[in-house]
Amino acid sequence: MVTLRQEESDIIQALNAGADDFISKPFRPRELAARAYASTRRHSLRTPSVAQQQTLEFGRIKLNTNRETAYVDGEEVSLTRQEFRLAFLLLNQLGSPLSRSYLYEYVWGKSDPPGTRTLDVHIHRVRKKLSLTSEFGWNLVSVYGYGYRLQALEEITDEPSSDEPFGDKPSNDDEAT
C-alpha cells in the first residue's frame, strides 16, 4: 500500500485489513521496487507447484483443490467456482447434515442467504455433473427445514464391495422386523 498517511494507527489499520506492506509518500523508487520484488518472492513461495497440488479422492470422484477441478472416472468435469466449493464441502463432510446458512456462507461468503433458490439450483447442478445419485452409489438429500446431506450408499473403495448389498450386514434390529 502506498499512501500519504504516516500515522502508526493508519499503518496498523492497513496491515490488519490485509495489506502486505505499507510505504508512505514521498517514497524512494528503488525501495518501492525492492519491496514489490520481495512481496512477489514471498507470494511465489506460498504458491504450490504442480507437484504439490492436492488431489482428494472419493470413489469415482477426484477433486484437485489447488486448480479447483473435478474428475469423474478420470474425465474432467466443468464446474463453476461455487459448484466446486459446494462439492468439496459436501464430500468432505460426508454423512453430516449441513445447514443452508452454513453452505451459503462457505460457498458465497455471505451470512444471510437470499430468499431465492440459488443453493437449490447449485445442488441440482452438482448432483447432475458429479453423478451424485443412487445409481452411482450416492444419496444427496434435502434435510427438511435444515439443509442438505451427502451420503455414500456403500463404502467408497476401488475394490468390489462385499456380498451384502451396499456393503452392510443386517443388524439384529433388521432381522426382528
C-alpha positions as CSV (number, residue, x, y, z in Angstrom):
1,M,0.0,0.0,0.0
2,V,1.4,3.4,-1.0
3,T,-0.2,6.4,0.7
4,L,0.3,9.9,2.1
5,R,-0.7,8.7,5.6
6,Q,2.1,8.2,8.1
7,E,0.4,7.8,11.4
8,E,1.0,4.5,13.3
9,S,-2.7,3.9,13.6
10,D,-3.1,4.2,9.8
11,I,-0.3,1.7,9.2
12,I,-1.8,-0.8,11.7
13,Q,-5.3,-0.4,10.3
14,A,-4.0,-1.0,6.7
15,L,-1.9,-4.1,7.7
16,N,-4.8,-5.5,9.8
17,A,-7.1,-5.0,6.8
18,G,-4.9,-7.2,4.6
19,A,-2.2,-5.0,3.1
20,D,1.1,-7.0,2.7
21,D,3.2,-3.9,3.1
22,F,2.9,-0.2,3.8
23,I,5.0,2.7,2.4
24,S,4.4,6.4,2.8
25,K,4.8,9.1,0.2
26,P,7.2,10.5,-0.7
27,F,8.8,7.2,-1.3
28,R,12.2,6.2,-2.8
29,P,11.5,4.4,-6.2
30,R,14.2,1.8,-5.7
31,E,12.9,0.9,-2.2
32,L,9.4,0.6,-3.7
33,A,10.7,-1.8,-6.4
34,A,12.6,-3.8,-3.8
35,R,9.5,-4.1,-1.6
36,A,7.4,-5.2,-4.6
37,Y,10.0,-7.8,-5.6
38,A,10.2,-9.1,-2.0
39,S,6.4,-9.4,-1.9
40,T,6.3,-11.3,-5.2
41,R,9.0,-13.6,-3.9
42,R,7.1,-14.3,-0.7
43,H,3.9,-15.0,-2.7
44,S,5.6,-17.4,-5.1
45,L,6.9,-19.4,-2.1
46,R,3.3,-19.9,-1.0
47,T,2.0,-20.9,-4.4
48,P,2.2,-24.6,-4.8
49,S,4.0,-26.2,-7.7
50,V,2.3,-28.8,-9.9
51,A,4.0,-31.5,-7.8
52,Q,2.4,-30.1,-4.6
53,Q,-1.2,-30.0,-5.9
54,Q,-3.6,-31.8,-3.6
55,T,-6.0,-34.3,-5.1
56,L,-8.7,-35.7,-2.9
57,E,-10.4,-39.0,-3.9
58,F,-14.0,-40.0,-3.2
59,G,-14.5,-43.2,-5.1
60,R,-15.0,-42.3,-8.7
61,I,-14.7,-38.6,-7.9
62,K,-11.4,-36.7,-7.6
63,L,-11.1,-33.1,-6.6
64,N,-7.9,-31.1,-7.3
65,T,-8.2,-28.4,-4.6
66,N,-5.4,-26.2,-6.0
67,R,-6.8,-26.0,-9.5
68,E,-10.4,-26.3,-8.3
69,T,-11.1,-29.0,-10.9
70,A,-13.2,-32.2,-10.6
71,Y,-12.9,-35.5,-12.3
72,V,-15.4,-38.4,-12.6
73,D,-13.9,-41.7,-13.8
74,G,-10.8,-39.8,-14.9
75,E,-12.7,-37.3,-17.1
76,E,-12.6,-33.6,-16.1
77,V,-16.0,-32.2,-15.2
78,S,-16.6,-28.5,-15.8
79,L,-17.7,-26.9,-12.5
80,T,-18.1,-23.2,-11.6
81,R,-16.2,-22.0,-8.6
82,Q,-19.4,-22.1,-6.5
83,E,-20.2,-25.7,-7.7
84,F,-16.6,-26.8,-6.9
85,R,-16.8,-25.3,-3.4
86,L,-20.2,-26.9,-2.8
87,A,-18.9,-30.3,-4.0
88,F,-15.8,-30.0,-1.9
89,L,-17.7,-29.2,1.3
90,L,-20.4,-31.9,0.7
91,L,-17.7,-34.6,0.0
92,N,-15.5,-33.6,3.0
93,Q,-18.5,-33.6,5.3
94,L,-19.8,-36.9,4.0
95,G,-22.8,-38.1,6.1
96,S,-23.1,-34.9,8.0
97,P,-26.2,-32.6,7.6
98,L,-25.1,-29.1,6.6
99,S,-27.4,-26.2,7.2
100,R,-28.4,-23.9,4.3
101,S,-26.9,-20.9,6.0
102,Y,-23.5,-22.7,6.5
103,L,-23.5,-23.8,2.9
104,Y,-24.4,-20.4,1.7
105,E,-21.7,-18.7,3.8
106,Y,-19.0,-21.2,2.8
107,V,-19.8,-21.1,-0.9
108,W,-20.8,-17.5,-1.4
109,G,-19.2,-15.8,1.6
110,K,-22.4,-14.3,2.8
111,S,-24.0,-15.0,6.1
112,D,-27.6,-14.1,5.1
113,P,-28.9,-16.4,2.4
114,P,-31.2,-14.7,-0.1
115,G,-34.8,-15.7,-0.4
116,T,-34.0,-17.3,-3.7
117,R,-33.4,-20.9,-4.8
118,T,-29.8,-20.3,-5.7
119,L,-28.5,-23.0,-3.4
120,D,-31.1,-25.5,-4.6
121,V,-30.1,-24.8,-8.2
122,H,-26.4,-25.3,-7.5
123,I,-27.1,-28.5,-5.5
124,H,-29.1,-29.8,-8.6
125,R,-26.2,-29.0,-10.9
126,V,-23.5,-30.6,-8.6
127,R,-25.7,-33.7,-8.3
128,K,-26.1,-33.9,-12.1
129,K,-22.5,-33.1,-13.1
130,L,-20.8,-35.4,-10.5
131,S,-23.5,-38.2,-10.8
132,L,-24.3,-38.0,-7.1
133,T,-27.3,-40.4,-7.5
134,S,-28.2,-43.8,-6.1
135,E,-27.3,-45.3,-9.4
136,F,-23.6,-44.3,-8.8
137,G,-23.6,-45.0,-5.0
138,W,-24.5,-41.6,-3.7
139,N,-27.5,-40.1,-1.9
140,L,-27.6,-36.2,-1.9
141,V,-30.8,-35.4,0.1
142,S,-32.5,-32.4,1.5
143,V,-32.8,-32.4,5.3
144,Y,-36.2,-30.9,5.9
145,G,-36.1,-27.4,7.3
146,Y,-32.3,-27.5,7.7
147,G,-30.2,-28.1,4.6
148,Y,-28.5,-31.0,2.7
149,R,-26.6,-34.2,3.4
150,L,-24.5,-36.3,1.1
151,Q,-24.3,-40.0,1.9
152,A,-22.3,-42.8,0.3
153,L,-24.6,-45.8,-0.2
154,E,-21.6,-48.1,0.0
155,E,-18.1,-47.8,1.4
156,I,-16.0,-45.8,-1.0
157,T,-13.2,-48.1,-2.3
158,D,-11.8,-49.0,-5.6
159,E,-12.3,-52.7,-4.8
160,P,-15.6,-54.6,-5.3
161,S,-17.9,-54.4,-2.3
162,S,-18.8,-57.4,-0.1
163,D,-21.5,-59.9,-0.9
164,E,-24.1,-57.9,1.1
165,P,-26.0,-55.2,-0.7
166,F,-24.5,-51.7,-0.1
167,G,-21.6,-53.4,1.8
168,D,-23.7,-53.6,5.1
169,K,-24.6,-56.6,7.1
170,P,-28.1,-56.6,8.5
171,S,-28.2,-55.7,12.2
172,N,-30.2,-57.6,14.8
173,D,-32.9,-54.9,14.6
174,D,-33.4,-55.6,10.9
175,E,-33.8,-59.3,11.5
176,A,-36.5,-58.7,14.1
177,T,-38.8,-56.9,11.7
